[in-house]
């Protein structure tokens, strides 16, 4: 099956330029790229769709470039943003780029000639402004740029010239990657469509060569909400930011109607198996969710961590012994003595975002110690209750945290 048909069948493709020509282009090995904005030192689940698409493309014989935005990150992409993004320092950006490079190697083969990482700081940070405007700016119509969705939203609140130049910078990236590595295709999220059209058009007009853009569907629930948002914030791919257990549990608890979509986009399972699992109902769909959670966690954190998370979840929901894979916080005797209220402990370990939330949870009957529901907002957790093995706090039906006493 042609790689474009694979991506379509699995639900990746949102928009594409010159589709018939791109089908022909991809009949031969093609270099393509995806840009990653280094605003944090870890990728999150929003990056996972393009990463999976890159992996599918690589398996089909094409060469991925993971472009780190060490230069554009100093400006900030206004796409999908209602406010001016915080401008990071060069040191912050460089640190984040190095961290992301390490994460990328889990998903793509970076051996000789397979995939590569580039950093647009190499050509953007030392640009001569006048030379850049004479060579690149002449190809961009301000009237046309102002019709782009990424700018229209910001015009109401105020759009800085700093952000306005972002489209030119990203377009120049595509041109540089074409000149340096023969890159002819840019992939990215659908919120990048306007910027990506600018780059493909720049190559066609300036170099008189074919270039293409293809965007992916954003990872949304069946009712249009963005996936990957948790009470603790983003769902990160870094185990230090989101534990493998919490990561596993997120996918274990997706809505029934989203299981097939997630299996198609986030795993490499054959589509026949994806459709079979997605068609299950009642208790069967829970088994499909377990497959989804295991497969995605395995890809992100490795099979051993996925197995630990799976066993921990089975242990918890089956009433078995505690597992070390469950998120755990050590509490000192001094902390217990100073304020041992369960609401405070739930806040300290991150189970609740605030003490106020913990109090409301208790009042609503949603906080449990072991198997016992907490009914008093001033209830105190004692060293005896924690014991040598620790004690399990549960928020609602599915959020768990283990508290142990520090020796």
C-alpha positions in Angstrom: 0.0 0.0 0.0 1.2 3.5 -0.9 2.4 5.4 2.2 -0.1 8.2 1.6 -2.9 5.6 1.7 -1.4 4.1 4.9 -1.5 7.6 6.5 -5.0 8.2 5.3 -6.3 4.8 6.4 -5.0 5.4 9.9 -6.5 8.8 10.1 -3.4 11.1 10.0 -4.1 13.3 6.9 -5.9 16.6 7.2 -4.8 18.6 4.2 -2.3 18.1 1.4 -0.9 20.2 -1.5 -0.7 18.9 -5.0 -1.9 15.4 -3.9 -1.6 13.6 -7.2 2.0 14.9 -7.7 2.9 14.0 -4.1 1.7 10.4 -4.7 4.2 10.2 -7.6 7.0 11.9 -5.6 6.6 9.3 -2.8 7.0 6.4 -5.2 10.8 7.1 -4.7 12.7 7.8 -1.5 11.9 11.3 -0.4 13.5 13.5 2.3 10.9 15.2 4.5 10.9 17.2 7.7 8.8 18.0 10.8 9.6 21.0 13.0 9.7 20.8 16.8 9.4 23.9 19.0 11.9 23.7 21.9 9.7 25.5 24.5 10.3 22.7 27.1 12.9 20.0 27.7 10.5 17.2 26.8 8.1 16.4 24.0 4.5 15.9 25.0 1.6 13.9 23.5 0.8 16.7 21.0 4.1 15.8 19.3 3.3 12.1 19.2 1.1 12.2 16.1 3.9 13.7 13.9 6.4 11.4 15.4 4.3 8.3 14.5 3.8 9.7 11.0 7.6 10.1 10.7 8.1 6.5 11.8 5.5 5.2 9.2 7.2 7.3 6.5 10.7 6.0 7.5 9.4 2.4 7.4 8.2 3.1 3.9 11.8 4.1 2.8 11.7 7.9 3.2 14.2 10.0 5.2 13.0 12.1 8.1 14.6 15.3 9.3 13.6 16.3 12.8 14.1 20.0 12.8 14.7 21.6 16.2 13.6 25.2 16.4 16.7 26.6 18.1 16.3 29.8 16.0 12.5 30.2 15.6 12.1 29.3 19.3 13.6 32.7 20.1 10.5 34.3 18.5 7.6 31.9 19.3 5.0 30.6 16.9 1.7 32.6 17.1 -0.3 29.7 15.5 -3.1 28.6 17.9 -2.0 31.1 20.5 -4.1 34.0 21.8 -1.3 35.7 23.7 2.3 36.6 23.2 4.5 33.6 24.1 7.3 34.0 26.7 10.6 34.5 24.9 13.2 32.0 26.1 16.9 32.6 26.5 19.4 31.1 24.1 20.7 28.8 27.0 17.1 27.6 27.7 16.5 26.8 24.1 19.8 25.0 23.6 19.2 22.9 26.7 15.7 22.0 25.5 17.0 21.1 22.1 19.6 18.7 23.5 16.9 17.0 25.7 14.5 16.6 22.8 17.2 15.1 20.6 17.6 12.3 23.1 13.9 11.6 23.2 13.6 11.5 19.4 16.0 8.6 19.1 13.4 6.3 20.8 11.1 6.6 17.8 13.3 7.0 14.8 16.4 5.2 13.4 19.1 7.8 13.3 21.8 5.5 11.9 23.8 6.5 8.9 21.5 7.7 6.0 18.3 6.9 7.9 17.1 9.9 9.8 18.8 13.1 10.9 18.3 16.0 13.3 18.9 19.6 12.2 18.7 22.8 14.2 17.5 26.0 12.5 19.7 28.0 14.8 22.5 27.0 12.4 21.1 29.4 9.7 18.7 31.7 11.5 20.7 33.1 14.4 23.4 34.8 12.3 21.1 36.1 9.5 21.8 39.5 8.0 18.4 41.3 8.2 18.8 43.3 5.0 20.1 40.3 3.0 17.2 38.2 4.4 14.5 40.7 3.5 15.9 41.2 0.0 16.2 37.4 -0.7 13.1 36.2 1.1 10.8 39.0 2.1 10.1 40.0 -1.5 8.2 36.7 -2.0 5.6 37.4 0.8 2.5 39.5 0.4 1.4 41.2 3.6 -2.2 41.2 2.4 -2.1 37.5 1.9 -0.3 36.8 5.2 -3.0 38.7 7.1 -5.7 36.3 5.8 -3.8 33.4 7.4 -5.7 31.8 10.3 -2.7 32.0 12.6 -2.6 35.8 12.3 -6.3 36.6 12.1 -6.9 35.3 15.6 -4.1 37.4 17.0 -5.0 40.6 15.3 -7.9 41.1 17.7 -5.6 41.2 20.7 -2.5 42.6 19.0 0.1 41.0 16.9 3.8 42.0 17.3 6.1 42.3 14.3 8.3 39.8 16.1 5.6 37.1 15.6 4.6 38.4 12.2 8.0 37.4 10.9 7.5 33.8 12.0 6.0 32.6 8.7 9.0 34.0 6.8 11.4 32.2 9.2 9.6 28.8 8.9 9.4 29.2 5.2 13.1 29.9 5.0 13.7 26.7 7.1 12.0 24.7 4.3 14.1 26.4 1.7 17.4 25.8 3.6 16.5 22.1 4.1 15.8 21.8 0.4 19.1 23.4 -0.5 21.1 21.4 2.1 19.5 18.0 2.0 17.1 17.9 -1.0 14.0 18.0 1.3 10.8 18.3 -0.6 8.0 17.7 1.9 7.0 19.3 5.2 4.7 17.5 7.6 3.1 19.0 10.7 -0.1 19.7 12.6 -3.1 21.2 10.9 -2.6 24.4 12.9 0.6 24.9 10.8 -1.1 24.9 7.4 -0.5 28.6 6.6 3.2 28.5 7.6 3.7 25.3 5.6 2.1 26.7 2.5 4.5 29.6 2.7 7.5 27.3 2.7 6.4 25.1 -0.2 5.4 28.1 -2.2 8.8 29.8 -1.6 10.7 26.8 -3.0 8.4 26.6 -6.0 8.8 30.3 -6.8 12.4 30.9 -5.9 14.0 27.5 -6.9 11.4 26.5 -9.6 11.2 23.0 -7.9 8.4 20.9 -6.6 7.7 21.1 -2.8 4.8 19.8 -0.8 3.0 20.3 2.5 0.9 17.7 4.4 -0.8 18.3 7.7 -2.1 15.9 10.3 -5.4 15.8 12.2 -5.0 17.2 15.7 -5.4 14.6 18.5 -9.0 15.3 19.6 -11.7 13.3 21.4 -14.8 12.3 19.6 -16.5 15.5 20.9 -13.8 17.8 19.8 -11.7 18.3 23.0 -7.9 18.2 22.8 -6.4 15.0 24.1 -3.4 14.8 26.4 -4.6 17.3 29.0 -4.6 16.0 32.5 -5.3 17.6 35.9 -1.6 17.8 36.4 -1.1 19.5 33.0 0.3 18.1 29.7 0.8 14.4 29.2 4.6 14.3 28.7 6.8 11.7 27.1 9.4 12.2 29.8 9.1 9.7 32.6 10.2 12.3 35.1 7.3 14.6 34.1 4.6 12.0 33.6 5.3 8.6 35.2 4.8 5.5 33.0 2.0 4.4 35.3 0.1 7.7 34.9 0.8 7.6 31.2 -0.6 4.1 30.9 -3.6 5.0 33.0 -4.5 7.9 30.7 -4.9 5.6 27.7 -6.5 2.9 29.8 -9.3 5.4 30.6 -10.0 7.0 27.2 -13.6 7.2 26.2 -15.0 4.1 24.4 -15.7 6.1 21.3 -12.0 7.1 21.0 -10.4 3.7 21.3 -10.3 2.8 17.6 -9.0 6.3 16.6 -6.2 6.1 19.2 -5.2 2.6 18.2 -4.9 3.6 14.6 -2.9 6.8 15.2 -0.8 5.9 18.2 0.2 2.3 17.6 1.7 0.2 14.8 -1.0 -2.6 15.2 -2.3 -3.7 11.8 -5.6 -2.0 10.8 -7.5 -5.3 10.7 -6.6 -5.7 14.4 -7.4 -2.0 15.1 -10.9 -2.4 13.6 -11.5 -5.6 15.5 -10.6 -4.1 18.8 -12.4 -0.9 18.1 -15.6 -2.8 17.3 -15.7 -4.5 20.8 -18.4 -3.5 23.2 -19.1 -3.6 27.0 -16.4 -5.6 28.8 -14.6 -6.2 25.5 -13.8 -2.6 24.9 -12.0 -2.5 28.3 -9.7 -5.2 26.9 -9.1 -3.0 23.9 -8.2 -0.1 26.2 -5.7 -2.3 27.9 -4.1 -3.2 24.6 -4.1 0.6 23.6 -2.5 1.6 27.0 0.2 -1.2 26.8 1.1 -0.5 23.2 1.5 3.3 23.5 3.4 3.0 26.8 5.7 0.4 25.3 6.5 2.7 22.4 7.2 5.7 24.6 8.8 4.1 27.7 9.8 0.6 26.6 8.3 -2.8 27.1 9.6 -3.3 30.7 8.0 -0.1 31.9 4.8 -0.8 30.1 4.7 -4.3 31.7 5.2 -2.7 35.2 2.4 -0.2 34.6 0.1 -2.9 33.4 0.8 -5.1 36.4 0.4 -2.1 38.8 -2.9 -1.3 37.3 -4.1 -4.9 37.5 -2.9 -5.1 41.1 -4.8 -2.0 42.1 -8.0 -2.7 40.3 -7.8 -6.3 41.4 -7.3 -5.4 45.0 -3.8 -7.0 45.1 -0.6 -5.9 46.7 0.9 -2.5 46.0 3.3 -2.2 43.1 6.4 0.0 43.0 5.3 1.3 39.6 2.5 3.3 41.2 3.4 7.0 41.6 5.0 7.3 45.1 5.8 10.1 47.4 7.9 9.9 50.6 6.6 11.8 53.6 8.8 12.5 56.6 7.7 12.1 60.2 8.3 15.9 60.6 5.9 16.7 57.8 3.2 14.4 59.4 3.7 16.1 62.7 3.5 19.6 61.3 0.4 19.0 59.2 -0.7 15.4 58.7 -4.2 16.1 57.4 -5.1 13.9 54.5 -6.1 16.9 52.4 -2.6 18.4 52.9 -0.9 15.0 52.0 -3.1 14.7 48.9 -1.8 18.1 47.8 1.8 17.5 48.7 1.9 14.3 46.7 0.3 15.9 43.7 -2.9 13.9 43.8 -4.9 17.2 44.1 -3.8 20.5 42.6 -4.6 22.4 45.8 -5.7 21.9 49.4 -9.0 23.5 48.5 -9.5 20.8 45.8 -8.7 18.1 48.3 -11.3 19.5 50.8 -14.0 19.6 48.1 -13.0 16.0 47.1 -13.5 14.9 50.7 -16.8 16.7 51.0 -18.0 15.0 47.8 -16.9 11.6 49.0 -14.2 11.2 46.4 -11.1 10.7 48.5 -10.1 7.2 49.8 -7.3 5.9 52.1 -6.8 2.3 51.2 -10.4 1.0 51.1 -11.8 3.5 53.5 -13.5 6.7 52.3 -12.4 9.9 54.0 -15.4 11.8 55.5 -13.8 14.5 57.6 -11.8 17.3 56.0 -9.6 17.4 59.1 -8.9 13.7 59.1 -5.2 13.0 59.9 -2.9 10.4 58.3 -0.8 8.7 60.9 2.5 6.9 60.7 0.7 3.7 61.8 -1.7 4.0 58.9 1.2 4.4 56.5 3.1 1.4 58.0 6.1 -0.2 56.4 4.5 -0.8 53.0 3.0 2.6 52.5 -0.7 3.5 52.0 -2.7 4.1 48.9 -4.6 7.4 48.4 -7.3 7.3 45.7 -9.0 10.2 44.0 -12.3 9.3 42.4 -12.2 5.8 40.8 -9.0 5.9 38.8 -6.3 8.2 40.2 -4.0 6.6 42.7 -0.9 7.7 44.7 1.2 5.7 47.1 2.5 7.5 50.3 5.4 6.0 52.2 7.1 7.1 55.4 10.7 8.2 54.8 13.1 6.2 57.0 
